[in-house]
C-alpha cells in the first residue's frame, strides 16, 4: 500500500523541481495558477494533498502536461 505522507512528500519535491527548472518562484507560480502562495509552499513541503483540479492549474501555469507532475 502507498504511504500517503511519502506520496505527498514526493509530489511536493517534484513540483518544486519543475518550478525551479522553469525559473518560477512560489509567488509567480501561485499567481499564474491563481492559488495562494502559502498553499504552494504547503504542497511542496508535502503538508497538503491537492486536488486534481489544483494540480491541473499548476501544470497549466508551468506549461507542462499534467502527467509530468506525477512522474515521481
C-alpha angles and dihedrals in degrees: 000000000000116000106232095211092050091048092050091048093050092047090051092050090050092050092050090048094051093043091052093046089054091049094242126146118217087253093054093046092048092050094048092045092044092239135128113267092228090054091055088053091050091052092048091051091049092245095122134046105217123208122248088251090056091048089050090054089051092048091050092050091049091044093234131123113265092243090060089069090058097052093114 
